[in-house]
Amino acid sequence: MAPQCSTTEATPRPTPRAKCSIRLIERNVILNTQPHLSKRGNVYQWRRKTRRFSTEIVDIKLSLGTTDRHQALILARKVSAESDLIVEHIIGNRITPEQGRAFLAAVIRKERAKIEQLKMLARIDSLDPEDDDRHDRAMAEAWACIAASGVNHSPAADTPALVRDNIDLIRRDLVSVPRKKAITAAFQEEVGGNALSALEYAQVLDIYVAAKAKAWAGDAVEAPVAKPPEPEDPPLSPEESIPDLPSAKLGDVVDRMNAIKRVEGIEEKTLRQFQSFAALCTMLTGIEDITSIRQPDVKAFRADLSKMPKSWGKSPKDQAATRSDVMAKSAALPADKVGLSVGTINRHLEHLNQLVEWARDEGLPVDPNLNPTKLRKKETVRARDKRAAFSIAELRAVFQNPVWTGSRSEYHQTQPGQEIFKNGIYWCPLIGAYTGARREEIAGLAPSDVVERDGIWCFSIEDSELRRIKNLSSRRTIPIHPHLIELGFLEHVCAAKENNQNSLFPDLHEAGNNAYGRKVGRRMRQIIDQQLGADGAKLSFHSLRHYVQNQLDHAGVDDKIVRDLFGHEGKDIHDKVYRKSTPIKTLAEAIATLPKVTEV
């Protein structure tokens, strides 16, 4: 809950008996689960994992410095409540998690040391410790208000005068040139690097303010020195100090994890994969409780995955099948139709591992010897050989299909005829051959995604209501190849805008799954089989992406330019953080090296 700029009057401390009653209420209302609390040896720790989209895990660990479970629960609640803002900045677009952690820790460490020095001086020469404590509380509330509302937000009308004065003082300091230099220097001292851009400095300033607020909140509410120490709280019974653990059913663990991941922006497709995995794992192993799974069970699960039909899960009937049904279906299939791929098996093991780690963080008594990723299968094919790339000859043969030379009708678009229908089936493979963009990125284009940058027409690949991009690095701008413009693509965009279409390719939309890419994927499969026969068995729409990368490599295009066009992250911290985006003109020159794929 965001701090409110209201009152700084000290609230009387509750008696030990009242504190005990409060804790009992908290246990019933709040402490049913603490997903971020875990144990390292005998000491409790707070740990939170979050993701940058669906590919990069940010793992934050803090030792709570206590072996007492009840005390750890109280601390974990406080850290969990304060972590959202900090995590938001740490996983920001321009500052790495390591930089955020280092800077945040340094600010908190220095601020607490400063507060302790002030308290020591107060104990030595203060004439009014109570008044000093009142000023400390006002300062803590001022920092909390600025952290919650921003540097330029005016305090509420009923904000006490002392808090208002502190807010004004802090604001004048934060916007001053000396303070900006000091914050920038402190950040660079901790994490290194070059000068900060305006956006980077704004993020660093937010972290600085949040850290100040945390430091003051942790130290400014202590009892004045003049007050006698309070008696220790009466110990709670074991039943009171240990909250009920959450459900250990695989499906329930998935639901709790997905609820957090959904808030963090993980796409629904990924969340559905975890749900499907939980159902599959339970069906094959017969085990519903994650605390009952042992390493031999995982070995048996992996073995069953190697015996399953490759097409399993595509039919609605599969949802209600039993393990016996699965194995009976496999027995009736030829050998080349049985056994999930190494990549799919490893993905299932990774899903199980994530659920196991999540359950451990929730305090569930998962078998300590359980390590699903230890059973990952070794790839037998190099990553670059997993999917074939078109050769230029194969690609030109594909674009000799009636879709691009003349069709019988829009419904029978792959059958020869006199008319060319410039719809999604026509444009998407062409765009793929001239950009290397992913199928869903192309099929989900909106008229507003075609933009002009520095006088060059481009595709803007961003998150939208029509599609989700894979990760942060997938956000990019790709210049439009001159041949697409020759073929009339910009006229197609103008027509879509005049018709108030929200999609450039409405013919690709499938209402049942709200997807745009699947239809063009199926039609591309049909076109490849029609044009190349058995020689095209390993080719797909995604092969266009490999084709473009190969063509750019062969043309001698710099690797950094290729990564910017493809939405790939940099190879090292220098590329990821400090190297700037390639200029649009340079990207356009690289795209122009791609040869024409049609004779028109």
C-alpha positions in Angstrom: 0.0 0.0 0.0 1.4 3.4 -0.9 2.3 5.6 2.1 -0.1 8.4 2.8 1.0 12.0 3.6 -1.3 12.4 6.6 0.0 12.5 10.2 3.2 12.0 12.0 1.8 11.8 15.6 3.3 8.9 17.5 0.9 6.0 18.1 1.1 4.3 21.5 2.9 1.0 21.4 0.6 -2.0 22.1 1.2 -4.1 25.2 2.8 -7.5 24.9 -0.6 -9.1 25.3 -2.1 -7.0 22.6 0.8 -7.8 20.3 0.2 -11.5 20.8 -3.5 -11.0 19.9 -2.5 -9.0 16.8 -0.2 -11.8 15.7 -3.0 -14.4 16.1 -5.2 -12.3 13.9 -2.5 -11.9 11.4 -1.9 -15.6 11.3 -5.6 -16.3 10.5 -5.9 -13.5 7.9 -2.4 -13.1 6.3 -0.1 -16.0 7.2 -1.8 -18.8 5.3 1.2 -18.6 3.0 4.4 -16.7 2.6 5.6 -17.6 -1.0 8.9 -15.8 -0.7 10.1 -17.3 2.6 12.6 -20.2 2.6 15.4 -21.6 4.7 19.2 -21.8 4.1 20.6 -24.0 6.8 19.0 -22.8 10.0 18.7 -19.2 8.9 15.6 -18.0 7.1 15.9 -16.0 3.9 13.6 -14.0 1.7 13.8 -14.8 -2.0 11.8 -13.5 -5.0 12.1 -14.6 -8.6 10.6 -12.6 -11.4 11.0 -12.6 -15.1 11.9 -10.3 -18.0 9.0 -11.6 -20.2 9.5 -15.3 -20.5 13.2 -15.8 -21.0 15.3 -14.2 -18.2 14.8 -15.0 -14.5 15.7 -12.2 -12.0 16.5 -13.9 -8.6 16.7 -11.6 -5.5 17.8 -13.1 -2.2 18.0 -11.5 1.2 19.0 -13.2 4.5 16.6 -12.4 7.2 19.3 -13.0 9.9 17.1 -15.0 12.2 16.5 -18.7 13.0 13.1 -17.9 14.6 10.2 -18.9 12.2 7.7 -16.4 13.6 10.1 -13.5 13.4 11.0 -14.6 9.9 7.4 -14.5 8.9 7.0 -10.9 10.1 10.1 -9.8 8.3 9.1 -11.6 5.1 5.8 -9.9 5.1 7.4 -6.5 5.4 10.0 -7.2 2.7 7.4 -8.7 0.3 5.2 -5.6 0.8 8.1 -3.3 -0.1 9.6 -5.3 -2.9 7.3 -4.4 -5.7 8.7 -1.0 -6.4 12.3 -2.1 -6.1 11.7 -5.1 -8.4 10.0 -2.9 -10.9 13.1 -0.7 -11.2 15.6 -3.6 -11.1 14.0 -5.3 -14.1 13.8 -1.9 -15.9 14.7 -1.7 -19.6 17.9 0.2 -19.3 19.4 -0.9 -15.9 20.5 -4.5 -15.3 19.4 -6.4 -12.2 23.0 -6.6 -11.0 23.4 -2.8 -11.3 20.1 -2.2 -9.5 21.0 -4.6 -6.7 24.4 -3.0 -6.2 23.2 0.5 -6.2 20.2 -0.2 -4.0 22.3 -2.0 -1.4 24.9 0.8 -1.4 22.3 3.5 -0.9 20.6 1.6 2.0 23.9 0.8 3.6 25.1 4.4 3.5 21.8 5.8 4.6 21.5 3.5 7.6 25.0 4.4 8.6 24.2 8.1 8.4 21.0 7.6 10.5 23.0 5.7 13.2 25.5 8.5 13.4 22.7 11.0 13.9 21.2 8.9 16.6 24.6 8.5 18.3 25.0 12.3 18.3 21.5 12.7 19.7 22.3 10.4 22.6 25.4 12.4 23.4 24.3 16.0 23.2 20.5 16.2 22.5 18.6 18.4 24.9 15.2 16.9 23.8 15.4 13.3 22.5 11.6 13.2 22.1 11.7 16.2 19.8 14.6 14.6 17.8 12.6 11.5 17.4 9.6 13.5 16.2 11.8 15.1 13.5 13.1 11.7 12.5 9.5 10.4 12.0 8.7 13.5 10.0 11.7 12.9 7.8 10.8 9.2 7.3 7.2 10.2 6.3 8.5 12.8 3.9 10.7 10.3 2.1 7.8 7.8 2.0 5.6 10.4 0.4 8.1 11.3 -2.3 8.8 7.6 -3.0 5.0 7.0 -3.4 4.0 10.1 -5.3 7.1 11.4 -7.1 9.4 14.4 -6.7 7.0 16.9 -8.3 3.8 15.7 -6.6 2.3 18.2 -4.1 1.6 16.8 -0.6 -2.0 16.5 0.6 -3.6 19.5 2.2 -3.7 17.9 5.6 0.0 17.0 5.6 1.5 18.3 8.9 3.7 21.3 8.6 6.9 19.5 9.7 6.4 16.8 7.1 5.6 19.4 4.4 8.8 21.4 5.3 10.9 18.2 5.0 9.3 17.4 1.6 10.2 20.8 0.3 13.7 20.5 1.6 14.2 17.1 0.0 12.7 18.2 -3.3 15.0 21.2 -3.6 17.9 19.0 -2.9 16.9 16.3 -5.4 16.5 18.7 -8.3 19.7 20.5 -7.7 22.7 20.1 -10.0 25.1 19.1 -7.2 22.7 16.3 -6.1 22.3 15.0 -9.6 26.1 14.9 -10.0 26.4 13.2 -6.6 23.8 10.5 -7.4 25.3 9.9 -10.8 28.8 9.6 -9.3 27.5 7.2 -6.6 25.9 5.0 -9.2 29.0 4.9 -11.4 31.2 4.2 -8.4 29.1 1.1 -7.6 28.4 -0.4 -11.0 30.8 1.4 -13.4 29.8 2.5 -16.9 29.6 5.7 -18.9 27.4 8.8 -18.5 23.7 8.2 -17.8 21.1 9.1 -20.3 18.0 11.1 -19.2 15.9 7.9 -19.0 18.7 6.0 -17.1 19.1 8.9 -14.6 15.3 9.0 -14.0 15.4 5.3 -13.1 18.4 5.7 -10.9 16.8 8.6 -9.1 13.7 6.5 -8.5 15.8 3.7 -7.0 17.7 6.3 -4.9 14.4 7.7 -3.5 13.0 4.3 -2.8 16.2 3.3 -1.0 16.1 6.4 1.2 12.5 5.7 2.1 13.3 2.1 3.0 16.3 3.2 5.1 14.3 5.8 7.1 11.3 3.5 7.5 13.6 0.9 9.0 15.3 3.2 11.5 13.0 6.2 12.2 10.3 4.3 14.1 12.4 3.0 16.9 11.6 4.0 20.5 13.3 7.1 21.8 16.4 6.5 23.9 14.8 8.0 27.0 12.1 5.3 27.1 12.9 2.2 29.2 13.1 -1.1 27.2 9.9 -3.0 26.9 9.6 -6.6 28.2 10.0 -9.4 25.7 6.9 -10.8 24.0 5.5 -14.0 25.5 6.5 -17.0 23.3 3.8 -18.3 21.0 2.9 -22.0 21.0 4.0 -24.1 18.1 0.5 -24.1 16.7 0.4 -20.3 16.6 3.9 -19.7 15.2 3.6 -22.1 12.2 1.0 -21.1 9.7 -0.9 -23.6 7.6 1.0 -24.5 4.4 -0.6 -24.0 1.0 -1.9 -26.9 -1.1 0.8 -29.2 -2.5 -1.3 -30.4 -5.5 0.6 -29.8 -8.7 -2.3 -27.9 -10.2 -2.7 -25.7 -7.2 1.0 -24.8 -7.2 0.7 -23.9 -10.9 -2.3 -21.7 -10.2 -0.5 -19.8 -7.4 2.7 -19.4 -9.5 0.7 -18.3 -12.6 -1.2 -15.7 -10.5 2.1 -14.0 -9.7 3.5 -14.4 -13.2 0.3 -13.0 -14.8 0.8 -9.8 -12.7 4.4 -9.7 -13.8 3.4 -9.7 -17.5 4.1 -13.2 -18.6 2.0 -14.1 -21.6 -1.0 -16.4 -21.3 0.5 -18.9 -23.8 3.4 -19.6 -21.3 1.0 -19.9 -18.4 -1.2 -22.4 -20.3 1.9 -24.5 -20.9 2.4 -24.8 -17.2 -1.2 -25.9 -16.7 -0.9 -28.4 -19.5 2.3 -29.7 -18.0 0.8 -30.2 -14.6 -2.1 -32.3 -16.1 0.4 -34.3 -18.2 2.7 -35.0 -15.3 -0.1 -36.1 -13.0 -1.6 -38.3 -15.8 1.7 -40.1 -16.5 3.1 -40.4 -12.9 -0.2 -40.8 -11.0 1.1 -38.4 -8.4 -0.8 -35.2 -7.6 1.2 -34.0 -4.5 4.5 -32.3 -5.4 5.9 -33.3 -2.0 5.5 -37.0 -3.0 7.6 -36.8 -6.1 11.0 -38.5 -6.0 13.9 -38.5 -8.4 13.0 -42.1 -9.7 9.5 -40.8 -10.5 11.0 -38.1 -12.7 13.1 -40.7 -14.5 10.0 -42.7 -15.2 8.2 -39.6 -16.4 11.1 -38.8 -18.8 11.0 -42.4 -20.1 7.2 -42.0 -20.7 7.7 -38.8 -22.6 10.0 -40.7 -25.0 7.2 -43.2 -25.7 4.4 -40.7 -26.3 2.9 -40.0 -29.7 4.5 -36.9 -31.2 1.1 -35.5 -31.9 -0.2 -35.9 -28.4 -2.2 -33.0 -27.1 -3.6 -31.8 -30.4 -6.9 -33.6 -30.1 -9.5 -32.5 -27.4 -9.9 -36.3 -26.6 -6.3 -36.3 -25.3 -7.3 -34.2 -22.3 -9.4 -37.1 -20.8 -7.0 -39.9 -21.6 -5.1 -42.1 -19.1 -1.6 -43.3 -19.2 -2.8 -46.7 -20.6 -4.6 -44.8 -23.4 -1.4 -43.0 -24.3 0.7 -46.1 -24.5 -1.9 -48.0 -26.4 -2.0 -45.2 -29.0 1.8 -45.2 -29.3 1.9 -49.0 -29.8 -0.3 -48.6 -32.9 1.8 -45.9 -34.5 5.0 -46.3 -36.7 8.3 -45.6 -34.9 8.8 -42.2 -36.6 5.5 -41.0 -35.0 6.5 -41.9 -31.5 8.6 -40.0 -28.9 8.7 -36.3 -28.1 11.7 -34.4 -29.2 14.7 -33.8 -26.9 13.8 -30.1 -26.7 10.2 -30.8 -25.7 11.3 -33.3 -23.1 13.8 -30.9 -21.6 11.2 -28.2 -21.6 8.9 -30.4 -19.5 11.7 -31.1 -17.1 12.4 -27.4 -16.8 8.7 -26.8 -16.0 8.8 -29.4 -13.3 12.0 -27.8 -11.9 10.4 -24.4 -11.7 7.4 -25.8 -9.9 9.6 -27.6 -7.5 11.6 -24.4 -6.7 8.4 -22.5 -6.3 7.0 -25.0 -3.9 10.2 -24.9 -1.9 10.0 -21.2 -1.6 6.5 -21.6 -0.3 7.8 -23.7 2.5 6.4 -27.0 1.2 8.5 -30.0 2.3 9.7 -31.0 -1.2 12.2 -33.9 -1.3 15.7 -32.2 -1.0 17.1 -34.7 -3.5 14.6 -33.8 -6.2 16.5 -32.2 -9.1 14.5 -32.6 -12.4 17.0 -30.6 -14.5 19.7 -33.2 -13.7 17.8 -35.6 -16.0 17.9 -33.3 -19.0 18.6 -35.2 -22.2 21.6 -34.2 -24.3 20.8 -32.6 -27.7 21.9 -34.8 -30.6 21.6 -32.0 -33.1 23.4 -28.6 -33.1 21.1 -25.6 -32.5 21.8 -24.2 -35.9 20.9 -27.5 -37.6 17.6 -28.0 -35.8 15.6 -26.1 -38.4 16.5 -25.8 -42.0 16.9 -22.6 -43.9 15.6 -21.9 -47.4 18.2 -21.6 -50.1 17.5 -18.7 -52.6 16.5 -21.3 -55.3 14.1 -23.0 -53.0 12.6 -19.7 -51.9 12.1 -18.5 -55.4 10.4 -21.8 -56.2 8.0 -21.3 -53.3 7.1 -17.8 -54.6 6.2 -19.3 -57.9 3.0 -20.7 -56.2 -0.3 -19.3 -57.5 -0.6 -17.2 -54.4 1.9 -14.8 -56.0 1.4 -15.5 -59.7 -2.4 -15.8 -60.0 -5.1 -17.7 -58.2 -8.4 -19.3 -59.0 -10.1 -17.4 -56.1 -9.2 -16.1 -52.7 -10.7 -19.3 -51.1 -8.7 -21.4 -53.6 -5.6 -19.2 -53.4 -3.1 -22.0 -54.0 -4.8 -23.1 -57.2 -3.8 -21.5 -60.5 -5.9 -18.7 -61.9 -5.9 -15.1 -63.2 -6.1 -12.9 -60.1 -3.6 -12.1 -57.3 -5.2 -11.5 -53.9 -3.0 -9.3 -51.8 -4.1 -10.5 -48.4 -2.3 -11.9 -45.3 -1.4 -15.1 -47.1 0.2 -13.1 -49.9 2.1 -10.5 -47.8 3.3 -12.4 -44.7 5.7 -14.8 -46.4 7.1 -11.9 -48.4 7.6 -9.8 -45.3 9.3 -12.8 -43.6 11.7 -13.2 -46.6 12.6 -9.5 -46.4 12.8 -9.0 -42.6 13.5 -12.3 -40.9 10.7 -11.4 -38.4 8.8 -14.1 -36.5 5.5 -15.4 -37.8 3.4 -13.9 -35.0 5.2 -10.5 -35.2 4.3 -10.3 -38.9 0.7 -11.7 -38.8 -0.1 -9.4 -35.9 0.9 -6.1 -37.6 -1.5 -3.2 -37.3 -1.6 -0.2 -39.7 -0.1 1.9 -36.9 3.0 -0.5 -36.9 4.1 0.9 -40.2 6.0 4.1 -39.4 8.4 6.5 -41.0 11.8 7.0 -39.3 14.3 9.5 -40.7 12.5 9.4 -44.0 12.6 5.6 -44.2 9.4 3.4 -44.0 9.7 0.8 -41.2 7.9 -1.9 -39.3 7.7 -1.2 -35.6 7.7 -4.4 -33.6 6.1 -3.7 -30.2 3.7 -5.3 -27.8 0.1 -4.7 -29.0 -3.4 -5.9 -28.5 -2.9 -8.2 -31.5 0.3 -9.9 -30.4 2.8 -10.3 -27.7 6.5 -10.0 -28.4 9.0 -12.6 -27.1 11.1 -10.5 -24.8 12.4 -6.9 -24.3 15.1 -7.2 -26.9 12.4 -8.2 -29.5 11.2 -4.6 -29.5 12.8 -3.1 -32.6 12.3 -1.2 -35.8 13.0 -2.9 -39.2 13.2 -0.9 -42.4 10.8 -2.1 -45.2 12.6 -3.7 -48.2 12.3 -1.7 -51.4 10.7 -4.6 -53.2 7.8 -4.7 -50.8 7.2 -1.0 -51.6 7.4 -1.8 -55.3 4.8 -4.5 -54.8 2.3 -2.0 -53.3 2.7 -2.7 -49.6 2.3 0.9 -48.6 -0.9 1.2 -50.6 -2.2 -1.9 -48.7 -1.4 -0.1 -45.4 -3.2 3.1 -46.6 -6.3 1.0 -47.6 -6.3 -0.6 -44.1 -6.2 2.8 -42.4 -9.0 4.1 -44.6 -11.2 1.1 -43.7 -10.4 1.7 -40.0 -8.9 -1.8 -39.7 -7.1 -2.6 -36.5 -5.1 -5.3 -38.3 -3.3 -5.2 -41.6 -4.3 -8.9 -42.2 -7.8 -9.4 -40.8 -8.2 -12.6 -43.0 -5.6 -14.3 -40.7 -7.6 -13.9 -37.5 -9.0 -17.0 -35.9 -11.7 -16.1 -33.4 -11.5 -19.4 -31.5 -8.0 -18.8 -30.2 -7.6 -15.0 -30.9 -4.5 -15.8 -32.9 -3.2 -14.4 -36.2 -0.1 -16.5 -37.0 -1.5 -20.1 -37.1 -3.4 -19.8 -40.4 -0.5 -18.5 -42.3 1.7 -21.2 -40.8 -0.7 -23.9 -42.0 -1.0 -22.4 -45.5 2.8 -22.0 -45.7 3.1 -25.7 -45.0 0.7 -26.4 -47.8 2.6 -24.1 -50.2 6.0 -25.7 -49.4 4.7 -29.2 -49.9 3.1 -28.1 -53.2 6.2 -26.5 -54.6 9.1 -28.5 -53.1 7.5 -31.9 -52.3 9.6 -34.1 -50.0 12.6 -31.8 -50.4 10.8 -29.2 -48.3 9.8 -31.6 -45.4 12.1 -29.8 -42.9 11.2 -26.3 -44.0 8.5 -24.0 -42.5 7.6 -20.4 -42.1 10.3 -20.1 -39.5 12.9 -21.2 -42.1 12.5 -17.7 -43.6 14.1 -16.3 -40.5 17.1 -18.6 -40.9 17.3 -17.7 -44.6 17.5 -14.0 -43.9 20.1 -14.4 -41.2 22.2 -16.6 -43.6 21.9 -14.0 -46.4 22.9 -11.1 -44.1 25.9 -13.1 -42.8 27.0 -14.0 -46.4 26.7 -10.3 -47.4 29.1 -9.4 -44.6 26.7 -7.5 -42.5 28.0 -6.7 -39.0 26.8 -9.1 -36.3 25.6 -6.2 -34.1 23.4 -5.0 -37.0 22.0 -8.5 -37.5 21.1 -8.7 -33.8 19.3 -5.4 -33.9 17.3 -6.5 -36.9 16.4 -9.9 -35.4 15.7 -8.7 -31.9 18.5 -10.7 -30.3 20.2 -9.5 -27.1 23.8 -8.5 -27.0 26.6 -11.0 -26.5 28.0 -9.4 -23.4 27.3 -6.6 -20.8 28.9 -4.0 -23.1 26.5 -4.9 -26.0 23.5 -5.2 -23.7 23.9 -2.0 -21.7 26.3 0.5 -23.3 26.2 0.0 -27.0 23.5 2.1 -28.7 21.0 0.9 -31.3 22.1 0.8 -35.0 20.9 3.9 -37.0 17.9 3.4 -39.2 19.8 4.2 -42.3 22.4 1.5 -41.6 19.6 -1.0 -40.9 18.0 -0.1 -44.2 21.2 -0.6 -46.1 21.5 -4.1 -44.5 17.9 -5.0 -45.5 18.5 -3.8 -49.0 21.2 -6.5 -49.5 18.5 -9.2 -49.4 17.9 -10.4 -53.0 14.5 -10.3 -54.7 12.5 -13.5 -54.2 9.9 -13.0 -56.9 10.2 -12.1 -60.6 7.5 -9.5 -60.4 
